[in-house]
């Protein structure tokens, strides 16, 4: 479980960095990274709803807890 959590953290950091890098307004870079996390959380939440009762849904619940810990 710890390995998966670490993998999620690495992926989130990577995508947040991409969002920061794409934002031309330096003052908005942190907001762009936050928006990335919010979009990821919303997408994962939707997948949990679609896959309710499966092992994938349980894995995605772990992903959401990692995302929420970063916010």
C-alpha positions in Angstrom: 0.0 0.0 0.0 2.8 2.4 0.8 4.4 1.8 -2.6 1.1 2.7 -4.3 0.7 5.8 -2.2 4.2 6.9 -3.1 3.5 6.3 -6.8 0.4 8.4 -6.6 2.4 11.2 -5.0 5.0 11.1 -7.7 2.4 11.2 -10.4 0.5 14.1 -8.8 3.7 16.1 -8.4 4.6 15.5 -12.0 1.3 16.7 -13.3 1.2 19.7 -10.9 4.6 20.7 -12.2 3.4 20.5 -15.8 0.4 22.8 -14.9 2.8 25.2 -13.2 5.2 25.2 -16.2 2.4 25.9 -18.7 1.1 28.9 -16.8 2.7 32.0 -18.2 1.5 34.3 -15.4 4.0 33.7 -12.6 1.5 34.8 -9.9 -1.0 32.1 -11.1 1.3 29.2 -11.1 0.4 27.8 -7.7 -3.3 28.2 -8.6 -2.7 26.2 -11.7 -1.1 23.4 -9.7 -4.0 23.5 -7.3 -6.4 23.3 -10.2 -4.6 20.2 -11.5 -5.1 18.5 -8.2 -8.8 19.5 -8.1 -9.3 18.2 -11.6 -7.6 14.9 -10.8 -9.7 14.5 -7.6 -12.9 15.1 -9.6 -11.9 12.6 -12.2 -11.0 9.9 -9.7 -14.2 10.5 -7.8 -16.1 9.9 -11.0 -14.2 6.7 -11.7 -15.0 5.5 -8.1 -18.7 6.1 -8.8 -18.5 4.2 -12.1 -16.6 1.2 -10.6 -18.4 1.0 -7.3 -18.0 -2.4 -5.7 -14.8 -3.4 -7.6 -11.2 -3.7 -6.5 -10.5 -0.8 -8.8 -12.8 1.4 -6.8 -11.0 0.5 -3.6 -7.7 1.4 -5.2 -9.1 4.7 -6.4 -10.3 5.5 -2.8 -6.6 5.2 -1.8 -5.7 7.6 -4.6 -8.3 10.2 -3.3 -6.8 10.0 0.2 -3.4 10.8 -1.2 -4.8 13.7 -3.3 -6.6 15.1 -0.3 -3.5 14.9 1.9 -1.7 17.1 -0.6 -4.3 19.9 -0.5 
